[in-house]
């Protein structure tokens, strides 16, 4: 299984993004950011990778100043890879 992390530099931005995705009926969870991703506030928004195209369309409408990146996580390996778009 693969999931995506949306990583922000502030907790406020992270929680706002999670609430926005929930309002669009995208199932999300707030999780601790992996230690390998050091540019973050400590929490991230987790969602299934299948929702990534929809999340991208929502994301581009936002103020992205506190955004640190999207990361694809493979549960088999546990490794997080940056996603560019």
LINQUIZI-V733481 format. One record per helix or strand of 3 or more residues. SS is the DSSP state (hx for helix, st for strand). FROM is the first residue (numbers start at 1). LEN is the number of residues. If there is no record, write none. Layout:
ss=SS from=FROM len=LEN
ss=SS from=FROM len=LEN
//
This chain:
ss=st from=2 len=7
ss=hx from=11 len=13
ss=st from=29 len=4
ss=st from=43 len=6
ss=hx from=49 len=11
ss=st from=67 len=8
ss=st from=80 len=4
//
